[in-house]
Amino acid sequence: MVFNEYDEMRRRVEDPNLAVDATSVLVLRGCGPVGGPGMPEWGMIPIPARLVAEGVRDMVPVTDARMSGTSFGTVFLHVAPEGAVGGPLALVEEGDEIAVDADVGRLDLLVGPSELARRQAAWRPPASPHRRGGWPALYRAHVTQAPNGCDLDFLEAPAKADRVFVEPVVGRS
């Protein structure tokens, strides 16, 4: 089940006719540093009420968002690069099969290479509901992905090889 953004997920997840079962993987994209924007704490996808009533207590959410440390259950967070910039979640379509091995932290989209290449070629960035210029544009152009801290790339310290070190001169007159 694929949700393209948080508000859509909140609307659809409680639909009693939502085509999910206990084995479904719930994919929420568009919630990373660029898509959120700001990588909001939206990763806790609720188990649909219909499934809770059937006794389901855990499902697998996969998202480019983050979530509170007080949340629980199996979850794959901070998927990067995020869907909003064409990362792996951008290529997932409703009904795709995803294999999960939570013990080793592995997740595989079971779609063939030629189909993934077709999807990648057809992918276009989602339209931003935010202002196109000024600070929002600067942020979108320079924010790093989750593994790099969601910082602005021009604020990062230079790589060690790029740094210049000056040895202090001690004891000379």
Secondary structure as the mmCIF struct_conf table of DSSP 4:
data_model
#
loop_
_struct_conf.conf_type_id
_struct_conf.id
_struct_conf.beg_label_comp_id
_struct_conf.beg_label_asym_id
_struct_conf.beg_label_seq_id
_struct_conf.end_label_comp_id
_struct_conf.end_label_asym_id
_struct_conf.end_label_seq_id
STRN STRN1 VAL A 2 PHE A 3
BEND BEND1 ASN A 4 GLU A 5
HELX_RH_AL_P HELX_RH_AL_P1 TYR A 6 ARG A 12
TURN_TY1_P TURN_TY1_P1 VAL A 13 GLU A 14
TURN_TY1_P TURN_TY1_P2 PRO A 16 ASN A 17
TURN_TY1_P TURN_TY1_P3 ALA A 22 THR A 23
STRN STRN2 VAL A 25 LEU A 28
BEND BEND2 GLY A 30 GLY A 30
BEND BEND3 GLY A 32 GLY A 32
TURN_TY1_P TURN_TY1_P4 PRO A 33 PRO A 37
BEND BEND4 GLY A 38 GLY A 38
BEND BEND5 GLU A 41 GLU A 41
HELX_LH_PP_P HELX_LH_PP_P1 ILE A 45 PRO A 48
HELX_RH_AL_P HELX_RH_AL_P2 ALA A 49 ALA A 53
TURN_TY1_P TURN_TY1_P5 GLU A 54 GLY A 55
STRN STRN3 VAL A 60 THR A 63
BEND BEND6 ASP A 64 ALA A 65
TURN_TY1_P TURN_TY1_P6 GLY A 69 THR A 70
BEND BEND7 GLY A 73 THR A 74
STRN STRN4 PHE A 76 PHE A 76
BEND BEND8 ALA A 80 PRO A 81
HELX_RH_3T_P HELX_RH_3T_P1 GLY A 83 VAL A 85
TURN_TY1_P TURN_TY1_P7 GLY A 86 GLY A 86
HELX_RH_3T_P HELX_RH_3T_P2 PRO A 88 LEU A 91
TURN_TY1_P TURN_TY1_P8 GLU A 94 GLY A 95
STRN STRN5 ILE A 98 ASP A 101
TURN_TY1_P TURN_TY1_P9 ALA A 102 GLY A 105
STRN STRN6 ARG A 106 LEU A 109
HELX_RH_AL_P HELX_RH_AL_P3 PRO A 113 ALA A 122
HELX_LH_PP_P HELX_LH_PP_P2 PRO A 125 SER A 128
BEND BEND9 PRO A 129 HIS A 130
BEND BEND10 ARG A 132 GLY A 133
HELX_RH_AL_P HELX_RH_AL_P4 GLY A 134 HIS A 142
STRN STRN7 VAL A 143 VAL A 143
HELX_LH_PP_P HELX_LH_PP_P3 THR A 144 GLN A 145
HELX_RH_3T_P HELX_RH_3T_P3 ALA A 146 ASN A 148
TURN_TY1_P TURN_TY1_P10 GLY A 149 GLY A 149
BEND BEND11 CYS A 150 CYS A 150
STRN STRN8 LEU A 152 LEU A 152
HELX_RH_3T_P HELX_RH_3T_P4 ASP A 153 LEU A 155
BEND BEND12 GLU A 156 GLU A 156
HELX_LH_PP_P HELX_LH_PP_P4 ALA A 157 ALA A 159
HELX_RH_3T_P HELX_RH_3T_P5 LYS A 160 ASP A 162
HELX_LH_PP_P HELX_LH_PP_P5 GLU A 167 VAL A 169
BEND BEND13 GLY A 171 GLY A 171
#
